[in-house]
Amino acid sequence: MTTNAILTAESLELMPVRQPSSSTRTPEAAQRRSDASRDHSNDDPRWKAVMARDVARDGEFVFAVSSTGVYCRPSCAARRPRRENVQFFLHPEQAERAGYRACLRCRPKSISGNSRSDSVKAICRFIEQHLDEPLTLGRLGKEFHQSPFHLQRRFKQVLGITPRAYADSCRLRLLKRNLQAGDSVTRAMYDAGYGSSSRLYEKTASQLGMTPDKYRRGAIAATIRYTCADSPLGRMLIAATDRGICSIQFARTDGELLEGLKHEFPFASRKLDDGGLQSWVSALLRHMRGKDLDASSSLSLPLDIRATAFQRRVWTYLQSIPFGATRSYSEVARAIGRPRAVRAVARACATNPVAVAIPCHRVVRQDGSMSGYRWGVERKQALLAMEKES
Ligand SMILES: [Zn+2]
């Protein structure tokens, strides 16, 4: 018992049952042996995991290599050691107490414990510390020794969003804080890890619901009036400033709609105004059903939306697509004179703040199939079906 007295509960749990405990052994020797199935079985599942560089076992144990004095996580990309030189430990600390150093390549300590969420936490911390660098999945994969595919999948399983979306949200949070603190826009952008300012404007204007400058001025004492109504696509919200409609959204419940509005216009004061917005609601519903289409079959409601130059070009073009017709993303890109900007077109569609009024639902894949819609593919399908029928 004198030997075991200084072993922690953690290290005890990895003592193989068959290990005879001898009071003559030093604690260190006990630990070196503890992991270590003496027979160095090739059938040990841990060894199989090491041979397979199994990312899924990362965090569950580490393996130490006596010939190099280094310990690694199972997925380490380094050359596989000989079986007889390998010992297993449950925790990095135990390997270190036994005299091993952490591998610099796979950094086995950055995953501790054995839960997935720990590894995801480590990735989060890494992202937070590298917001000012382009963080591709490939780069993260290298850093954490996981295939980009697996890394993304596990990350999404734990957090529900992709690493890229996580990075975006970190930048945005930081930017908001910097702007609220009164930093200049350039400074705030730079410090939040946004690259060139044009890219920032593209992104943040849509994410903030306004330009960063406007956000900074807190300008947003503006009053936004809104109303919710039934529509063929579920509950619909129309919100407007004094100058025109600033938001048209669909959701299942009014609660969701209001939450979204709050998120998009955090500083605005929001006022319910069913009566004042009724005529726009009716116009929109009639249009969705294909009623009273004018010669150009387009819907002309006054809009008050912020857009980058590129977004404005895309959105203006979308408004020229006739009721019932569709275009592919690349057709839109060609039509606005930016044939290679297909993905940017898709992004502009995805950030459309006013459903139906800017008919981004009329943009479909090349082969005519649906593709994404900010308010759900089912709604896009339903809208297009309604347009076909009328
Ligand atoms: Zn390693």
Residues whose N, C-alpha, C, O or C-beta is under 5 A from the ligand:
A	BS01	ZN	Y71 C72 R73 C76 A78 C103 R105 C106
